[in-house]
Amino acid sequence: MLKIKSEKFKKYLILKVSGEATNDSSFEFSKKLEELAQEKCYFIGLELSELTYIDSYGLGVIIFFWKSVEAHQGKLVIVNPHPFIIDLLNNTKLNRIIPVLPKKEDLE
């Protein structure tokens, strides 16, 4: 089950994502990110320390949202990812296009 909590930090909205982002839960994930776009919230930190699994659908949601944020001169940053997520970002080379920070305090 995927859970998403939000908090403001500096100019960013931090989304604390926990659980598993799979085909079954990606709609919920996508819906939350879509709501943020409608609210014109384009500085997002995805806090992924408690995200234990993500499949290609979940990655697709993140990539789609990253493109949307970039198109509005915003920024999407992955914060404090679970070691599994770090490996996945490195293997897919997504860490080259989406910034990855060890903690939210490192946000500009």
KAMOBEL-V623332 format. One record per backbone hydrogen bond with DSSP energy under -0.5 kcal/mol. NH is the residue of the N-H (numbers start at 1). CO is the residue of the C=O. If there is no record, write none. Layout:
nh	co
NH	CO
NH	CO
This chain:
nh	co
3	18
5	16
7	14
9	12
12	9
13	43
14	7
14	12
15	13
15	45
16	5
16	14
17	15
17	47
18	3
18	16
19	50
21	53
22	20
25	22
26	22
29	25
30	26
31	27
32	28
33	29
34	30
35	31
36	32
37	33
38	34
39	35
40	37
41	36
42	40
44	42
44	75
45	13
46	44
46	77
47	15
47	45
48	46
48	79
50	17
51	48
52	19
52	50
53	19
55	21
59	55
60	56
61	57
62	58
63	59
64	60
65	61
66	62
67	63
68	64
69	65
70	66
71	67
72	68
72	69
73	70
74	69
75	42
77	44
78	99
79	46
79	77
80	101
82	48
85	82
86	82
87	83
88	84
89	85
90	86
91	87
92	88
93	89
94	89
95	89
96	93
97	94
98	94
99	76
99	97
101	78
106	103
107	104
